[in-house]
Amino acid sequence: MTSDILLRSAIALGIILLGLGIYWLVNQRLLSRAKQGVASLFGTYPNKPVIVYFTTPDCAPCKTIQRPALDQVSKQLGEKLEVVEIDATERPDLAKTWGVMSVPTTFLLNSRGEACYVNNGVARADKLIQQLQTL
């Protein structure tokens, strides 16, 4: 009985760790692809943090949650931040280069143009600000 519980617990832990590992690898892959995409998006680095925001016209969470969050962050940081919005339906080449699989997706670049964070799905203003503070 006890060994059965331990075995099930070990299997559950293994599945959880495998899932976390896959999630980490996917994020690392996206950040790596984003580094390649920076050159195609910017001729030169803007020397300030950048949020690259992928959206589509029919994305409801983009309009109702993500866009207001980005507006709030932009208002708070002003000229210290640049937000680049990309419509993935108009620029599928950029979405592919950056490895975007769903919208909204935000990438946070430091002042050297290096992708440091990727957020698949909605990223609220407090999360974006927290990520920007570590750049």
Residue pairs with C-beta under 8 A, 6 or more apart in sequence:
27 118
29 99
30 98
30 99
30 107
30 115
30 118
30 120
31 107
31 115
31 116
31 117
31 118
33 97
33 98
33 99
34 52
34 98
34 99
34 107
34 109
34 115
34 118
35 114
35 115
36 97
37 94
37 97
37 98
38 45
38 109
38 113
38 114
38 115
40 94
40 97
41 52
41 84
41 86
41 94
42 50
42 113
45 111
45 112
45 113
46 82
46 111
46 113
47 111
48 79
48 80
48 81
48 82
48 111
49 80
49 81
49 82
49 108
49 109
49 110
49 111
49 132
49 135
50 81
50 82
50 83
50 84
50 108
50 109
50 113
51 70
51 73
51 81
51 82
51 83
51 84
51 106
51 107
51 108
51 109
51 128
51 132
52 84
52 86
52 98
52 106
52 107
52 109
53 66
53 70
53 83
53 84
53 85
53 86
53 104
53 105
53 106
54 86
54 88
54 94
54 95
54 98
54 100
54 103
54 104
54 105
54 106
55 62
55 66
55 67
55 85
55 86
55 87
55 88
55 103
55 104
56 62
56 87
56 88
56 89
56 103
57 87
57 89
59 103
59 104
61 104
61 121
61 122
62 103
62 104
65 122
65 124
66 104
66 106
66 122
66 123
68 125
69 122
69 123
69 124
69 125
69 128
70 83
70 85
70 106
70 125
70 128
72 125
73 81
73 83
73 125
73 128
73 129
73 132
74 81
74 83
76 125
76 129
77 129
77 132
81 132
86 94
86 95
88 94
88 95
88 100
88 103
98 105
98 107
101 120
102 120
102 121
104 119
104 121
104 122
104 123
105 118
105 119
105 120
105 121
106 117
106 118
106 119
106 123
106 128
107 115
107 117
107 118
107 119
108 115
108 116
108 117
108 118
108 119
108 128
108 131
108 132
108 135
109 115
109 116
110 116
110 135
111 135
116 131
116 134
116 135
117 131
119 127
119 128
119 131
123 131
